[in-house]
């Protein structure tokens, strides 16, 4: 009788040690999404949030759970302000006790946030901020990025324009997004010639003075002359076309953008560039699901950054499945390094050296179709990851 009592007590004691683990497995996985819900990049941020929630639903089969743990997303609006984004991320990690974070929209905000992830030793999955330095010299091991970087943008756009006899001048915003792009673009140009770089404040609305400097640098050049525009958010740099560029034989070229911005592309049929995403280009089941869901909910196609948010969700859920729902950085980092995952763009893979997602880009030519309010980017060539030599720019 006494022996049976001791056995029962031992069993009870053992269960006391295992119960917290069992309850821990059912604990919510808390994710902070820090993005520009307001501010100059509001349109991009809202698309990312839509895509993220659609992607989480799709990746979890509608359950919003991984390994019995519910995924809870906490939204925070950085308003495009670096100091605010940094503070919000610290609060999310410390006070909200989030397991990991996704965001932000702005490259400037992202650069302010990177050290916070390192301080708290928690994952920050960058989507969609673009600057090379995020996975370059400012990178740390807690940073992963599903969004494309400036080099991927630049190298793919250079592929469309780097031909003998072409002279190029660039117009970009005067902060990390614009300068990192132009730096990588210049490095990628081997046959064409770049004669001028024009940088304007991100909130510029009057482009006349900058455009005149661009014209002065190009107008007397022989051969084909191109102004390449790399712009995000408010302002319409394509208004420089009103300065009668054709009189000087100057063309405009640019990369992809959100659909409202691409309304301006209708003025430039035949314009070539490269894009991160356009809903009608990728042919795969994940993109089919995104397009169908978006049409069902919004009666419109998914946009540029919606696909990015969806991709971030696919990456997180794939990683959490690999770790059986363990959201700690110690488990996620080795699970995510070298990890491949499905996205609306097809398969992406996190490069081990800098955690940048290797992914396809799309060389396009603009077609005017009366059925669409925007210039339609028709696919010329899918530029696959193995076709692009993306520099590893971190120093660690």
C-alpha positions in Angstrom: 0.0 0.0 0.0 2.8 2.4 1.0 4.7 1.6 -2.2 1.6 2.3 -4.3 1.3 5.7 -2.5 4.9 6.6 -3.3 4.4 5.6 -7.0 1.3 7.8 -7.2 3.2 10.8 -5.6 6.1 10.3 -8.0 3.7 10.3 -10.9 2.0 13.5 -9.6 5.4 15.2 -9.2 6.5 14.3 -12.7 3.2 15.7 -14.1 3.9 19.0 -12.3 7.1 19.3 -14.3 5.5 18.4 -17.7 2.3 20.5 -17.3 3.9 23.9 -18.0 5.4 22.5 -21.2 2.1 21.3 -22.3 0.5 24.7 -21.6 3.4 26.4 -23.2 2.7 24.6 -26.5 -0.7 26.1 -26.5 0.5 29.7 -25.9 -0.2 32.2 -28.6 2.5 33.1 -31.2 2.5 36.9 -31.1 3.7 38.8 -34.1 4.1 42.5 -34.3 3.5 44.1 -37.7 5.2 47.5 -37.7 4.3 49.4 -40.9 3.2 52.7 -42.4 -0.5 52.6 -41.7 -0.4 56.3 -42.2 2.2 58.7 -43.7 3.8 59.0 -47.1 4.0 55.2 -47.7 0.5 54.5 -46.4 -0.7 52.8 -49.6 2.2 50.4 -49.5 1.8 49.6 -45.9 -1.9 48.9 -46.1 -1.3 46.5 -49.0 1.4 44.6 -47.0 -1.0 44.2 -44.1 -3.8 42.9 -46.4 -1.4 40.4 -48.0 0.1 39.3 -44.6 -3.3 38.4 -43.1 -4.4 36.7 -46.3 -1.2 34.8 -46.4 -1.4 33.7 -42.8 -4.9 32.4 -43.4 -3.8 30.5 -46.5 -0.6 29.1 -45.1 -2.4 27.7 -42.0 -5.4 26.3 -43.9 -7.7 28.9 -42.4 -6.9 27.9 -38.8 -4.4 30.7 -37.9 -2.6 28.1 -35.8 0.7 26.2 -36.0 1.3 23.1 -33.9 -1.7 24.0 -31.8 -0.5 27.6 -31.2 -2.7 30.5 -32.3 -1.1 33.2 -34.4 -2.0 36.7 -33.1 -0.9 39.8 -35.1 -0.4 43.1 -33.3 -0.4 46.1 -35.6 1.7 49.2 -35.0 1.8 52.4 -37.1 5.3 53.8 -37.6 3.9 56.7 -39.8 7.2 56.4 -41.8 9.2 57.9 -38.9 12.4 56.1 -38.0 12.4 57.1 -34.3 8.8 56.1 -33.9 9.4 52.7 -35.6 12.4 52.0 -33.4 10.3 52.8 -30.3 7.3 50.8 -31.4 9.5 47.7 -32.1 11.1 48.0 -28.7 7.7 48.2 -27.0 6.4 45.2 -29.0 9.4 43.1 -27.9 9.4 44.2 -24.3 5.9 45.1 -23.2 3.7 43.2 -25.7 6.1 40.2 -25.4 5.8 39.4 -29.1 7.8 36.5 -30.4 8.9 38.1 -33.6 8.1 41.1 -35.8 7.4 41.9 -39.5 8.0 45.2 -41.3 8.5 48.1 -41.9 7.5 49.8 -45.1 10.3 52.5 -45.2 14.0 51.7 -45.5 14.8 54.6 -43.2 12.5 53.1 -40.5 14.0 49.6 -41.1 17.5 50.9 -40.5 16.5 52.4 -37.2 14.8 49.1 -36.2 17.6 46.7 -36.9 19.6 47.2 -33.7 16.4 46.7 -31.7 16.0 43.2 -33.0 19.6 42.4 -32.0 19.2 44.0 -28.6 16.1 41.8 -27.8 17.5 38.8 -29.7 14.2 38.3 -31.6 13.5 37.9 -35.3 12.6 40.9 -37.5 11.4 39.8 -40.9 11.8 42.8 -43.2 9.0 43.4 -45.7 9.0 45.4 -47.9 11.8 47.9 -47.1 14.3 47.7 -49.9 17.7 49.4 -49.0 20.7 47.1 -49.6 22.2 48.2 -46.2 19.4 46.3 -44.4 20.9 43.0 -45.3 24.2 44.7 -45.9 26.5 46.6 -43.6 23.7 47.3 -41.1 22.6 43.7 -40.9 22.6 41.4 -37.9 21.7 37.7 -37.6 18.2 38.4 -36.4 17.2 40.1 -39.6 15.6 38.2 -42.5 14.0 39.8 -45.6 11.4 38.5 -48.0 11.2 41.8 -49.8 13.6 42.3 -52.7 16.7 44.5 -52.0 18.0 47.4 -54.0 20.5 45.2 -55.8 17.8 42.8 -57.0 15.8 45.8 -58.3 18.8 47.5 -59.9 20.4 44.4 -61.5 17.1 43.3 -63.0 16.4 46.8 -64.3 19.9 47.1 -65.7 19.3 44.0 -67.6 16.5 45.8 -69.5 18.7 48.9 -70.3 22.3 47.9 -70.3 23.0 48.1 -74.0 25.8 49.9 -76.1 24.9 53.4 -77.2 22.5 54.1 -74.4 23.1 57.1 -72.1 21.3 57.1 -68.8 20.6 59.7 -66.1 18.9 58.6 -62.8 16.2 60.4 -60.7 15.8 59.0 -57.2 14.8 60.0 -53.7 17.5 61.4 -51.4 17.5 58.7 -48.7 18.6 55.1 -48.4 15.9 53.7 -50.8 17.0 55.9 -53.7 20.8 56.1 -53.0 21.2 52.3 -52.5 19.3 51.6 -55.7 21.4 54.0 -57.8 24.6 52.6 -56.3 23.7 49.1 -57.2 22.3 50.2 -60.6 25.6 51.9 -61.5 27.5 48.7 -60.5 25.3 46.7 -62.8 25.7 48.8 -65.9 28.5 47.5 -68.1 27.6 48.6 -71.6 25.5 51.7 -71.3 26.8 55.0 -69.9 25.5 56.9 -66.8 26.1 60.6 -66.9 24.2 62.1 -64.0 22.5 61.2 -60.7 19.7 63.5 -59.5 18.5 63.1 -55.9 15.4 65.0 -54.7 13.7 65.0 -51.3 11.2 62.2 -50.8 8.3 64.7 -50.4 9.1 66.5 -53.7 6.0 67.6 -55.7 7.6 70.1 -58.1 10.1 68.2 -60.3 10.9 71.1 -62.7 14.3 72.1 -61.4 15.5 68.5 -61.1 14.1 67.6 -64.6 15.9 70.6 -66.1 19.3 69.4 -64.7 18.6 65.9 -66.1 17.7 67.4 -69.6 20.8 69.5 -69.6 23.0 66.5 -68.9 21.3 64.3 -71.6 20.2 66.6 -74.4 23.6 66.8 -76.3 24.4 63.1 -75.8 24.5 60.9 -78.9 22.4 57.8 -79.4 19.5 56.7 -77.2 19.0 58.8 -74.0 17.0 57.6 -71.0 16.0 59.1 -67.6 15.6 56.2 -65.2 13.2 57.0 -62.3 13.3 55.2 -59.0 10.6 56.7 -56.8 8.3 55.5 -54.0 5.3 57.1 -52.3 3.8 60.5 -52.9 4.7 62.8 -55.7 4.6 62.1 -59.5 8.0 62.3 -61.1 6.5 61.2 -64.4 5.3 64.7 -64.8 8.7 65.5 -66.1 7.3 64.2 -69.4 5.4 67.4 -69.6 8.7 69.2 -70.3 8.6 67.9 -73.9 11.4 65.3 -73.4 10.7 64.1 -77.0 12.1 67.3 -78.3 15.5 66.2 -77.0 15.0 62.6 -77.9 14.9 61.6 -74.2 12.9 58.6 -73.0 11.7 57.6 -69.5 12.2 54.2 -67.9 11.4 52.8 -64.5 10.7 49.7 -62.5 7.4 48.2 -61.3 5.1 49.9 -58.8 1.6 49.8 -57.3 -1.3 49.9 -59.8 -2.4 53.5 -59.0 1.2 54.7 -59.8 1.2 52.7 -63.0 -1.7 54.7 -64.4 1.1 57.2 -65.4 2.8 54.3 -67.3 0.0 54.5 -70.0 1.8 57.6 -71.4 4.8 55.4 -72.2 3.8 52.4 -74.3 6.8 50.2 -75.0 8.7 51.4 -71.9 10.8 48.7 -70.5 11.9 47.9 -66.9 11.8 45.2 -64.3 9.2 44.6 -61.6 9.0 42.6 -58.4 5.4 41.5 -59.0 2.4 42.0 -61.3 -0.6 39.8 -60.5 -1.0 38.4 -64.1 2.7 37.3 -64.5 3.5 34.4 -62.1 1.8 31.1 -62.9 1.6 29.0 -59.7 -1.0 27.8 -57.2 0.0 30.3 -54.5 -0.5 33.2 -56.8 -3.7 31.7 -58.1 -5.0 31.6 -54.5 -3.9 35.2 -53.7 -5.5 36.6 -56.9 -8.8 34.6 -56.3 -9.0 35.7 -52.6 -8.3 39.3 -53.4 -10.9 39.5 -56.2 -13.4 37.8 -53.9 -12.8 40.3 -51.0 -12.0 43.5 -52.9 -13.3 43.0 -56.5 -9.8 44.0 -57.7 -6.5 42.3 -58.3 -3.8 42.1 -55.6 -1.1 44.7 -55.9 2.7 44.9 -55.6 3.0 45.0 -51.8 0.0 42.7 -51.2 2.2 39.9 -52.7 5.0 40.9 -50.4 2.9 40.6 -47.3 1.6 37.2 -48.5 5.2 36.1 -49.0 6.2 37.1 -45.5 3.3 35.1 -44.1 4.4 32.0 -46.1 7.9 32.3 -44.8 6.9 32.6 -41.2 4.5 29.7 -41.3 6.9 27.5 -43.1 9.6 28.3 -40.5 7.2 27.7 -37.6 6.2 24.4 -39.0 9.9 23.4 -39.2 10.3 24.4 -35.5 7.1 22.7 -34.4 5.7 26.1 -33.4 8.8 27.3 -31.4 9.1 31.0 -32.2 12.3 31.7 -30.4 15.2 33.1 -32.5 17.5 30.2 -31.4 15.2 27.8 -33.2 14.0 30.0 -36.1 17.4 31.2 -37.3 18.8 27.8 -38.1 15.4 26.8 -39.5 15.2 29.8 -41.8 18.8 29.9 -43.0 18.8 28.3 -46.5 15.1 27.7 -46.2 13.0 27.6 -49.4 9.3 28.5 -49.3 6.5 29.0 -51.7 5.2 32.5 -52.5 2.9 34.2 -55.1 6.2 34.7 -57.1 7.1 31.1 -56.9 9.9 29.7 -54.7 12.1 32.0 -52.6 15.1 30.9 -50.6 16.8 32.8 -47.7 20.5 33.1 -48.4 22.4 31.8 -45.4 25.1 34.6 -45.5 22.7 37.6 -45.2 19.2 36.1 -44.9 18.1 37.9 -48.1 15.4 36.1 -50.0 16.6 35.0 -53.4 13.7 35.4 -55.9 12.7 36.0 -59.5 12.2 39.4 -61.0 10.3 40.2 -64.2 11.6 42.1 -67.2 8.5 43.8 -68.8 7.4 46.1 -71.6 4.4 48.4 -71.1 1.3 47.7 -73.2 -1.7 50.0 -73.3 -4.9 48.0 -72.8 -8.3 49.9 -72.7 -9.5 47.3 -70.2 -7.1 48.5 -67.5 -6.6 52.0 -66.0 -2.9 51.4 -65.8 -0.1 50.6 -68.2 0.1 46.8 -68.4 3.5 45.2 -67.8 3.8 42.4 -70.3 6.4 39.8 -69.4 9.5 39.7 -71.6 11.6 37.4 -69.4 11.5 36.0 -65.9 14.9 36.8 -64.4 15.4 33.9 -62.1 17.6 34.1 -59.0 20.4 32.1 -60.6 20.6 34.7 -63.4 21.4 37.5 -60.9 24.7 37.9 -59.1 23.4 39.7 -55.9 26.4 41.0 -53.9 26.8 39.9 -50.3 27.3 43.3 -48.6 27.3 42.5 -44.9 30.7 42.7 -43.1 30.0 40.0 -40.5 
